[in-house]
Amino acid sequence: MLAAIGAGAACAPAAPRIPGAAPSDVPVFLQVQVAGRIMNIPLEDYVLGASLSEVSPVGESAPVTARIFEVQAIIARTYAAAQVGRHKNEGFDVCDKTHCQLYEPSRLETSSFSAAARTAVARTAGRILRYNRRPAQALFHADCGGYTTTPGSAWGGPLLPYLPAAPDDLPERTHRAWRFAATEQEWVAILSRDPRTRTEGRLRDLRVAQRDASGRATTVDIVADRTRQVSGETLRAIVSADRGARSVMSTRFQIRQTPGGFQLDGTGFGHGVGLCQVGTMARARRGDSVDAILGHYYPGAR
């Protein structure tokens, strides 16, 4: 969801680029919309704030925490380089919401991980992922549920070789399981809030019609007096808007009919494209290097 534009956005200058022999596609500063205001922020400060906002390795050892923040710093920097000008028509480069990546500068003062993140940003300064000499689309999410997917399957995006559908070969309990159940009447009320899913008559069935290679529901049938077909992401968004972001946590789910309604049993949290943060923590914990972790989730990027 796009955030509101702050006052003076039309006057915001373009982000300067590193001059000379350095890559011209890596910004020195970013125009970031922060709580509705446009701010000119040095890239490395942005990377630090974004890293602290997107990951919190509670309970991990100091070496594991360091490795996790080094990975997050590299992908935060890469994401920024690839997304410069994403909100150009609104007068800034990136927003501070999940539409881009979270950026909450207050975390520098409040987070117990500030020192570790600052060290990680300094250790990885200037490092970004590239594919065909361009900044990679370093997409990431909380938990792939055991299998990543492609941008094309998730939301119809482009197929990129370094963002494949692939198993996350880690112990079974690494990835979270979740459940969402509602009565038939509750489902009708939820689905009726959006014209794409509004039912006519009794809700007779809710079923997955098609899945992608990762096991995610790409198409769901809503069967009433007439059958509506929607994407799994559309169904997830509509239920989440009514019941909260942790109701239907991903599209990697099974649907079963219960005596009083329908129940979704799934794994993972988020869109499932690119780096899996839960998987990253597990790999860092077992001693995988930063390069090995990035190589697993972005194969072919350098």
Secondary structure as GFF3:
##gff-version 3
##sequence-region A 1 302
A	DSSP	three_ten_helix	9	11	.	.	.	ID=ss1
A	DSSP	beta_strand	29	34	.	.	.	ID=ss2
A	DSSP	beta_strand	37	42	.	.	.	ID=ss3
A	DSSP	alpha_helix	43	54	.	.	.	ID=ss4
A	DSSP	alpha_helix	62	83	.	.	.	ID=ss5
A	DSSP	three_ten_helix	88	90	.	.	.	ID=ss6
A	DSSP	beta_strand	94	95	.	.	.	ID=ss7
A	DSSP	alpha_helix	107	110	.	.	.	ID=ss8
A	DSSP	alpha_helix	114	123	.	.	.	ID=ss9
A	DSSP	beta_strand	130	131	.	.	.	ID=ss10
A	DSSP	beta_strand	134	135	.	.	.	ID=ss11
A	DSSP	beta_strand	140	141	.	.	.	ID=ss12
A	DSSP	alpha_helix	151	155	.	.	.	ID=ss13
A	DSSP	three_ten_helix	172	174	.	.	.	ID=ss14
A	DSSP	beta_strand	177	183	.	.	.	ID=ss15
A	DSSP	alpha_helix	184	191	.	.	.	ID=ss16
A	DSSP	beta_strand	205	211	.	.	.	ID=ss17
A	DSSP	beta_strand	217	223	.	.	.	ID=ss18
A	DSSP	beta_strand	227	231	.	.	.	ID=ss19
A	DSSP	alpha_helix	232	243	.	.	.	ID=ss20
A	DSSP	beta_strand	253	257	.	.	.	ID=ss21
A	DSSP	beta_strand	261	267	.	.	.	ID=ss22
A	DSSP	beta_strand	275	276	.	.	.	ID=ss23
A	DSSP	alpha_helix	277	285	.	.	.	ID=ss24
A	DSSP	alpha_helix	290	297	.	.	.	ID=ss25
###
